[in-house]
């Protein structure tokens, strides 16, 4: 079961991390698994609904490309969340890679069939750490219909880093 949260409902004081383990990705020394406390149980990931200002759908050779414009206020709130988490975990250089991805990514997604509705969600599953820096481990989920379980998964970090880091 997944619980989706709105950014304004996230309580920073309820975000915790397990002790670090050796990361499977060699470039990152350690991985810290996230825990989010929702009073009656804990979650091992934090999934946040992404606020979308608008989107356009274009048909391209039997596919449908969706161009999404994310809400600027939402992106700034993600930056504040990312900064808060990283400064309380380590004195190492924080890497705001999730924020940078949301700002600079073109945010376009391709579907085989016409998407009835576009929903995006940001999943924060933990932290990665190197000898000098630390950052969030995140993914973006794209779901064209909440009742349809055919989700697209976008790994923002595949540009230069690992496939598990935003």
N, C-alpha and C positions, 0 to 999 in steps of 0.2 A: 504494500500500500504506500502511496506517495501522498504527502500533504503539501499543497501549494500555498505559499504565503504571499501577501502583498508586502511590498518593501516597507511601508509605514508600520506594519505589524511586527516587524522583527525586533526582538528585545536583545540588544547586544550582550546583556548580562547573562543570558541563557545559552551563549555559545561557548562550548568547551572543546578540548582536544585530548585525544589519547596521547600517551607518551609516544615519542617518535620511533619509527621502525626504519630499517634500512630500505631505501627506495629501490624498486625494481628497475627504475630508469637510472642508468649509471650517472648521467649528468647531474641528477639531483641526489644529494647524499641521503636525505631523510624525508619521510612522509609522516604527517600528523593527520590522523583520521578525525573528522569533525563529529561532534555530538551537539544536538540542539534539544534543549529541555523544553517540553510543552506541558509541564506540570504533572500530568498523569502518566506520561511515558516519554522516552527520548527517541529522537530521530538520528540516524547515522548519516544524514545528508540534509542540506537546507535547499529547498526548491522555491524560487521566487518568481512570481509572475512578472513578465516584462511589460511595462507600459508602452504601448504603441500609439504614436500620433496618427499615422496613416500608412497605407500600403497600396501598391499598384500591382496589378496582375497583367502580364503580357504573354501571349501565346507565341511560342517559338518552336517550330518544327515538331509538332505533336507533344510538346512539353509546355508547362506553365511556369514561368519565372515570376517570382514575387519579390518586389523591392519594398523593403520595410524601413520606415522612418521611426526610430525609437524616440521616446519622450526625453527631452534634455534634462528635465528635473529628475526623472528616474535615474538617468546615467550619473548625475551628480550624487544622488543618494547611494548608489552602488560604490562610487568612489569613497564616500565617507565611511561606508561599511567596511570596505577593503582596507582603508587606512586604519580604522579603529582595530580591526582584528590583528593586522600585521604589527602595529606598534605595541600591542600588549603581549605578543608572543615572543618577540626576539628584538635585540638591539641591532640586528643585521639590517642591511639596506633593503627596504621594502620595494618590491617590484609590483607596480599597479598594472599588471598585464591585463587583467579583466577589464578595467576601466578603459585602458588604451584600445583594447580590441573593440569595445562597444563604440568608442569614438571614431576609430579609423576604418573599421570593417565596412564593406559596402552593404552588408546585411541583405543579400539576395539569396533566395532559396528556390530550388527547382522541384516541381511536382509532376507526376505522370498524368494526373487528372486534375481538373479544375478544383482548386481548394475553396470550399464553402466558407471557411472562416480561418483566420490565421491567429494562432496563439503561440507565443514564445515564452519559454521559462529558462531561468538561469539556475543551474545546479551547482552548489558549492559542496564539495565532498571532503575537503581537507586543505592542507598546506604542503608545499614542497619547500625544501631548504637546501641551499648549497653552502659552501664555506663562507661566502660573503653576502648572500642575499636570501630573501624569503618571499614567497608569493602564494596566492590562492590556487587551488586545484579546482577548476570549474569546467562545465560544459553547457552548451545551449541546446535546448530541446525545441524543435519546431513541430507543432501539431496542427494539422489543417482542420481537424474536427475532434473535439474532446472525447466523443464517444467512439471514435475510430482509433484503434490501438496501433495504427501504422504511424509511428513517430519517426521523424528524421532526427538524427543526432549530429550536431555540429561540434567538432573539436577545434576550438579557435586556435589552439597552440600548434597545430600542424604546420604552420607557416615556417617557424624556425626552431621551435623547441620540441617538447614531447607531445604525444597525443592526449595527454591528460591534464595539461595545464592551460589555463586561459591566458 
